[in-house]
Amino acid sequence: MRRWLKNNLLFHLDGARLWNALVQTNTKASDYGKIFDSISVCLSKGL
């Protein structure tokens, strides 16, 4: 990952089931926002 970061590669999270992960891990969505440059979420999966 260090090599990618040195080349300014951006990170995207396909968060189709992000809501499930947040509940399961008791994590805040903002924590993921600190790691990824962009996040897409789905409002129909896992609700």
A tleap script that builds the chain and sets N, CA, C and O, in Angstrom:
source leaprc.protein.ff14SB
mol = sequence {
  NMET ARG ARG TRP LEU LYS ASN ASN LEU LEU
  PHE HIE LEU ASP GLY ALA ARG LEU TRP ASN
  ALA LEU VAL GLN THR ASN THR LYS ALA SER
  ASP TYR GLY LYS ILE PHE ASP SER ILE SER
  VAL CYS LEU SER LYS GLY CLEU
}
set mol.1.N position { 0.815 -1.188 0.000 }
set mol.1.CA position { 0.000 0.000 0.000 }
set mol.1.C position { 0.858 1.252 0.000 }
set mol.1.O position { 0.473 2.265 -0.583 }
set mol.2.N position { 1.992 1.198 0.632 }
set mol.2.CA position { 2.843 2.393 0.668 }
set mol.2.C position { 3.198 2.865 -0.738 }
set mol.2.O position { 3.232 4.065 -1.013 }
set mol.3.N position { 3.461 1.905 -1.624 }
set mol.3.CA position { 3.818 2.266 -2.999 }
set mol.3.C position { 2.659 2.991 -3.671 }
set mol.3.O position { 2.867 3.976 -4.380 }
set mol.4.N position { 1.440 2.507 -3.452 }
set mol.4.CA position { 0.274 3.146 -4.053 }
set mol.4.C position { 0.068 4.540 -3.481 }
set mol.4.O position { -0.244 5.479 -4.213 }
set mol.5.N position { 0.243 4.671 -2.174 }
set mol.5.CA position { 0.049 5.976 -1.549 }
set mol.5.C position { 1.071 6.988 -2.052 }
set mol.5.O position { 0.754 8.166 -2.211 }
set mol.6.N position { 2.280 6.538 -2.298 }
set mol.6.CA position { 3.310 7.434 -2.828 }
set mol.6.C position { 2.934 7.949 -4.209 }
set mol.6.O position { 3.349 9.038 -4.604 }
set mol.7.N position { 2.145 7.162 -4.947 }
set mol.7.CA position { 1.726 7.553 -6.293 }
set mol.7.C position { 0.369 8.246 -6.299 }
set mol.7.O position { -0.237 8.417 -7.356 }
set mol.8.N position { -0.106 8.644 -5.130 }
set mol.8.CA position { -1.375 9.370 -4.979 }
set mol.8.C position { -2.574 8.601 -5.526 }
set mol.8.O position { -3.506 9.203 -6.058 }
set mol.9.N position { -2.556 7.282 -5.398 }
set mol.9.CA position { -3.696 6.471 -5.806 }
set mol.9.C position { -4.838 6.691 -4.823 }
set mol.9.O position { -4.643 6.619 -3.610 }
set mol.10.N position { -6.016 6.957 -5.343 }
set mol.10.CA position { -7.179 7.182 -4.489 }
set mol.10.C position { -7.860 5.861 -4.175 }
set mol.10.O position { -7.807 4.924 -4.971 }
set mol.11.N position { -8.502 5.787 -3.013 }
set mol.11.CA position { -9.177 4.570 -2.581 }
set mol.11.C position { -10.680 4.768 -2.562 }
set mol.11.O position { -11.184 5.737 -1.994 }
set mol.12.N position { -11.396 3.833 -3.193 }
set mol.12.CA position { -12.859 3.862 -3.246 }
set mol.12.C position { -13.402 2.636 -2.533 }
set mol.12.O position { -12.877 1.534 -2.694 }
set mol.13.N position { -14.444 2.823 -1.751 }
set mol.13.CA position { -15.117 1.713 -1.075 }
set mol.13.C position { -16.475 1.499 -1.718 }
set mol.13.O position { -17.325 2.389 -1.707 }
set mol.14.N position { -16.673 0.306 -2.281 }
set mol.14.CA position { -17.993 -0.071 -2.775 }
set mol.14.C position { -18.752 -0.579 -1.564 }
set mol.14.O position { -18.662 -1.756 -1.213 }
set mol.15.N position { -19.494 0.300 -0.932 }
set mol.15.CA position { -20.134 -0.008 0.338 }
set mol.15.C position { -21.539 -0.541 0.210 }
set mol.15.O position { -22.436 -0.096 0.925 }
set mol.16.N position { -21.752 -1.495 -0.695 }
set mol.16.CA position { -23.093 -2.045 -0.898 }
set mol.16.C position { -23.673 -2.580 0.404 }
set mol.16.O position { -24.877 -2.480 0.640 }
set mol.17.N position { -22.833 -3.139 1.235 }
set mol.17.CA position { -23.299 -3.677 2.518 }
set mol.17.C position { -22.614 -2.977 3.686 }
set mol.17.O position { -22.378 -3.576 4.735 }
set mol.18.N position { -22.302 -1.715 3.488 }
set mol.18.CA position { -21.636 -0.941 4.537 }
set mol.18.C position { -22.484 -0.872 5.795 }
set mol.18.O position { -21.954 -0.941 6.904 }
set mol.19.N position { -23.798 -0.735 5.637 }
set mol.19.CA position { -24.673 -0.636 6.819 }
set mol.19.C position { -24.528 -1.881 7.687 }
set mol.19.O position { -24.481 -1.780 8.913 }
set mol.20.N position { -24.457 -3.060 7.058 }
set mol.20.CA position { -24.295 -4.312 7.805 }
set mol.20.C position { -22.976 -4.304 8.577 }
set mol.20.O position { -22.930 -4.690 9.746 }
set mol.21.N position { -21.918 -3.868 7.924 }
set mol.21.CA position { -20.602 -3.840 8.559 }
set mol.21.C position { -20.580 -2.874 9.737 }
set mol.21.O position { -19.962 -3.161 10.762 }
set mol.22.N position { -21.243 -1.739 9.601 }
set mol.22.CA position { -21.275 -0.762 10.690 }
set mol.22.C position { -21.952 -1.340 11.923 }
set mol.22.O position { -21.463 -1.176 13.041 }
set mol.23.N position { -23.065 -2.009 11.721 }
set mol.23.CA position { -23.792 -2.606 12.846 }
set mol.23.C position { -22.979 -3.741 13.460 }
set mol.23.O position { -22.867 -3.837 14.683 }
set mol.24.N position { -22.420 -4.588 12.626 }
set mol.24.CA position { -21.692 -5.769 13.105 }
set mol.24.C position { -20.439 -5.395 13.892 }
set mol.24.O position { -20.090 -6.076 14.856 }
set mol.25.N position { -19.763 -4.323 13.492 }
set mol.25.CA position { -18.492 -3.950 14.121 }
set mol.25.C position { -18.621 -2.782 15.086 }
set mol.25.O position { -17.637 -2.377 15.705 }
set mol.26.N position { -19.836 -2.233 15.221 }
set mol.26.CA position { -20.066 -1.068 16.087 }
set mol.26.C position { -19.116 0.080 15.719 }
set mol.26.O position { -18.526 0.728 16.583 }
set mol.27.N position { -18.991 0.304 14.419 }
set mol.27.CA position { -18.118 1.338 13.878 }
set mol.27.C position { -18.961 2.482 13.332 }
set mol.27.O position { -20.091 2.271 12.892 }
set mol.28.N position { -18.411 3.696 13.362 }
set mol.28.CA position { -19.109 4.846 12.797 }
set mol.28.C position { -18.765 4.974 11.311 }
set mol.28.O position { -17.653 4.652 10.893 }
set mol.29.N position { -19.712 5.437 10.535 }
set mol.29.CA position { -19.478 5.633 9.103 }
set mol.29.C position { -18.342 6.628 8.874 }
set mol.29.O position { -17.596 6.507 7.902 }
set mol.30.N position { -18.211 7.589 9.746 }
set mol.30.CA position { -17.152 8.591 9.596 }
set mol.30.C position { -15.758 7.964 9.697 }
set mol.30.O position { -14.798 8.496 9.140 }
set mol.31.N position { -15.644 6.840 10.405 }
set mol.31.CA position { -14.350 6.151 10.478 }
set mol.31.C position { -13.932 5.642 9.105 }
set mol.31.O position { -12.753 5.697 8.753 }
set mol.32.N position { -14.888 5.149 8.331 }
set mol.32.CA position { -14.593 4.705 6.969 }
set mol.32.C position { -14.257 5.909 6.085 }
set mol.32.O position { -13.414 5.817 5.194 }
set mol.33.N position { -14.912 7.015 6.336 }
set mol.33.CA position { -14.653 8.219 5.562 }
set mol.33.C position { -13.241 8.748 5.732 }
set mol.33.O position { -12.722 9.433 4.850 }
set mol.34.N position { -12.623 8.440 6.847 }
set mol.34.CA position { -11.242 8.865 7.091 }
set mol.34.C position { -10.249 8.038 6.282 }
set mol.34.O position { -9.132 8.482 6.021 }
set mol.35.N position { -10.660 6.835 5.886 }
set mol.35.CA position { -9.763 5.917 5.183 }
set mol.35.C position { -9.888 6.040 3.669 }
set mol.35.O position { -8.885 6.013 2.955 }
set mol.36.N position { -11.128 6.176 3.178 }
set mol.36.CA position { -11.387 6.147 1.740 }
set mol.36.C position { -11.628 7.546 1.194 }
set mol.36.O position { -12.123 8.425 1.899 }
set mol.37.N position { -11.273 7.739 -0.069 }
set mol.37.CA position { -11.496 9.018 -0.740 }
set mol.37.C position { -12.920 9.153 -1.238 }
set mol.37.O position { -13.447 10.262 -1.321 }
set mol.38.N position { -13.552 8.031 -1.571 }
set mol.38.CA position { -14.954 8.040 -1.991 }
set mol.38.C position { -15.613 6.750 -1.518 }
set mol.38.O position { -14.972 5.705 -1.412 }
set mol.39.N position { -16.911 6.851 -1.236 }
set mol.39.CA position { -17.689 5.706 -0.767 }
set mol.39.C position { -19.044 5.755 -1.446 }
set mol.39.O position { -19.691 6.802 -1.490 }
set mol.40.N position { -19.474 4.608 -1.980 }
set mol.40.CA position { -20.839 4.514 -2.491 }
set mol.40.C position { -21.593 3.554 -1.583 }
set mol.40.O position { -21.035 2.560 -1.117 }
set mol.41.N position { -22.842 3.851 -1.337 }
set mol.41.CA position { -23.657 2.985 -0.488 }
set mol.41.C position { -24.929 2.607 -1.228 }
set mol.41.O position { -25.361 3.307 -2.144 }
set mol.42.N position { -25.516 1.508 -0.825 }
set mol.42.CA position { -26.755 1.031 -1.420 }
set mol.42.C position { -27.842 1.081 -0.359 }
set mol.42.O position { -27.641 0.617 0.764 }
set mol.43.N position { -28.971 1.631 -0.704 }
set mol.43.CA position { -30.062 1.752 0.259 }
set mol.43.C position { -31.027 0.582 0.206 }
set mol.43.O position { -32.013 0.572 0.942 }
set mol.44.N position { -30.771 -0.409 -0.646 }
set mol.44.CA position { -31.701 -1.534 -0.733 }
set mol.44.C position { -31.102 -2.863 -0.276 }
set mol.44.O position { -31.832 -3.844 -0.134 }
set mol.45.N position { -29.808 -2.916 -0.047 }
set mol.45.CA position { -29.181 -4.172 0.381 }
set mol.45.C position { -28.994 -4.173 1.890 }
set mol.45.O position { -28.440 -3.237 2.467 }
set mol.46.N position { -29.461 -5.224 2.502 }
set mol.46.CA position { -29.222 -5.415 3.923 }
set mol.46.C position { -30.085 -4.596 4.855 }
set mol.46.O position { -29.819 -4.543 6.055 }
set mol.47.N position { -31.117 -3.956 4.325 }
set mol.47.CA position { -31.972 -3.150 5.205 }
set mol.47.C position { -33.112 -3.971 5.735 }
set mol.47.O position { -33.937 -3.463 6.494 }
savepdb mol mol.pdb
quit
